[in-house]
């Protein structure tokens, strides 16, 4: 069952990374600034962050958290505000010409990717649902290979994005579009709290 658990983890890692989010936006921004190594490092950090959230989900933390009063509201408020700010900043920055050569950031890309994942209050809840669905489909899943697979799947997806878009001239347009999607989704989350 190790191979099935690893494959399920890879599928979950890729699947969770397909939707535009803060990590994908960070990878796009680094790619736009011609910082391919940083984009890859952000992907590694995102993979480790997904693995941490999946580990908590396997341990039952996500299920416990989902049962706590107000946890969904807190996730909507914090996540919505972060997505709104992140999306608006990305749209504004993508409208400006990319610098010929960007200065090195003081924060390593791995730390950025990891922090973007674990600071998202909805990530543990999302991983609780994903792990529960995977276990329902394959009850004999082994947690360790599943978590390794999640790391490989997430990291591989972002490496593919950075490599494929590194040669594209449309990264700024894509960044602007993803920023608009994130800002809209953040605003929608905030509206559900006030409704």
Secondary structure, 3 states (H helix, E strand, C coil): CHHHHHHHHHHHHHHHHHCCCHHHHHHHHHHHCCCHHHHHHHHHHHHHHHHHHHHHHHCCHHHHHHCCCCHHHHHHHHHHHHHHHHHHHHHHHHCCCCCCCCCCCCCCHHHHHHHHHHCCHHHHHHHHHHHHHHHHHCCCCCHHHHHHHHHHHHHHHHHHHHHHHCCCCCHHHHHHHHHHHHHHHHHHHHHHHHC
